[in-house]
Structures are given as C-alpha cells and as structure tokens.
C-alpha cells in the first residue's frame, strides 16, 4: 500500500469517527427511546 492510500484511509476514518461522536443525530434517538421506554441503566449499558 502506498503512503497516500494509508493517509486517505486514516483521514476518512478519523473524520467518520469525529462525525459520529459529535453528531447528536446519531445518539439522540436512543436517549429519547430510553426515556420513553423507562429503560434502566442496566438495559442500555
């Protein structure tokens, strides 16, 4: 593999991770479902 390919894959992976962690649209639905369903902490850990 060339160095450029490794850099591209690393950059894409990093951006994807940051987008997922910072984007509330990825975890907000689970919070709403947990509250609506009155899940215990054991249920979603």
C-alpha angles and dihedrals in degrees: 000000000000123000091243092057092049090049091049093050091046092050093047092049093048094049091047092051093047091047092051095047096045098038109092089196087075099055105020094081090057092051091050092047091048093052094043092048093042091232117188119235088252090060096060103032 
